[in-house]
């Protein structure tokens, strides 16, 4: 019987864990003596975080707290794309932090090509913002996962492997 085994390569994060990390961030900013009077506001939108605060130094502290809280909640720091900060009204500083989710077409093609170059018996297909990797051998799929974990260090986004069958 010639079964095909497969898994999906995606780039995603747990939205609820991000919400919890932002809640912890705002709570800590409100309690810390050095940040208490900074009038820092952190808005979580669908595709971005917007941090508004008094000074660049305060912004740096808020970024550090965000990274710390995200790490503790097992959210990869590669999810965050910190944009350059800009001046906002009333001598305030505003920064937009884009949230990376999904594989772009360009990155999907790059990953697909590297898998096909490395493993000849593996089939890779691009499906929207994910990749489907199929093979007749489960061990080959395990090798692909190990290969992609090594390659992930060179990528700007985290990879997850789902629907392993």
N, C-alpha and C positions, 0 to 999 in steps of 0.2 A: 504494500500500500504506500503510495507516494504522497504523504502529507506535506504540506507546506507550513512552515512555522514563520511567525512574523512578530515584529514589534514596531511601535511608532516612536520617532524621535521628535520631541517637542521642546519648546522653550516657554516656560510658564512659571507662575509663582502662585502661592496660596493667598488669595485676596483677603481672606479673613485674618490670616496671620499678619498681613501688612496693616490692616485696620487696627489690630491689637497693638502692633509696634508703634503706630502713629499715636494711638491713645496713650501708651506708656510714655512716649516722647513728650506729648503736651503736658502730661501730669508731672513729669520730672522737670520740665522747663518752668512750670508754675511753682515748684517747690524749691528749686535750687536758688541759693542766695544770690549768686552772680547773674542769674538769668531772670529772676522774679519780676523785676521792673523793666524788662526789655520790650514788653508788649509784643511778644513773639506770637505769630499766628501761623499755623500749619494747616493748609487746606488740602484734603485728599480728593482729587478728581478722578475721573475714569481712567485717564491715561497719564496723569502727572500729579506730582505733589508741588504745592506752591508754599514756599517759606518766606514770610515777611517779618523782618525784625529791625532793631535799631542800628546796629553796626556790623561791619564785616567780621569783627572778632566774635560777636555773638552768633552770627551766621555760621562761622566755623565750628563753634561749640555745639550748635544745634545739629550740624551735619555729623559730627562725631557721635553724638547721642543717637542719631538715627541709624548710623552704621552699627553701633553697639546693640541697639534693640533689635535690629533686623537679623544680625548674626545670632543672637540668642534665640530668635524665633525660627532659625534655620531658613532664612530668606537669603539667597545669594546676593552679594553686593553688586554683581554684574547686572542685576535688574535695574539699578539706578543709573541714569545718565544725567549727571549734574551739568546744567547749562551755566554759562557765565552769569554772574549776578549783575543786577542793574539797579540804578537808583530809583526809588519810588518817592511819592510825595511826602513832604515833611521830614526830609533828611533820613529816610528809611531805606533799607536794602531789601531787595526782592530777588528770590532765585526760584527758577522753575527746575524741577527734577523730573525728567521723563521716565516713565516706567516701561521697560522693554518687555514685550510679550509677543510670542510667535516668531517663526523663522521667516525672514524676508526671502524673496525669490532668489536673490543673489547668493545669500548664505546657503540656502537649500541646494542650489546648483553646485556650490563649492564643496559642501559636505558630501553630496551624492557622488561627485566625481572622485573625491579622495577615497570613498568606500569602494567604488568600482575599480579604481586603480589598484587598491590593496588586496581586495578579495574578488576573485574572478567568478565564483559560483553564487554570488549574492545579487539579488535584484533589489533595486532602490527606485521608488517612485515618489514624486513630489505630490502631496495632497494638500493644497491650500497652504496653511502655515505649519505643516508638519511633513515628515518623511515617513514612508512605510518601507521597512526593510524586511525582505522575505528570503527564505532559504529552505532547502530540504533537510538541513542538518542543524540541530539546536546548538551544537558546539560552535559552528560558524557564527551564529548570532551572538553567542557569548563573546567570541573573539572580536566581533564588530563593536559591541558595547565597550569592551576594554580599550579598543583602538580609539573610539570616540571620546572616552574619558580622558585619554592622554591628549587628544587634539583640543579638548575643551579649554585647556589652559591658554591656548592661542586665540580663542574666540572671545568676543566681547559680550557673550550672553551665556547663561546657564543652559545646560541640556538635561532633559529628563527622558526616561525610557518607559513607555506605557504600553498597555495591551499586549504584554508578552504572551504569545500563544504558541 
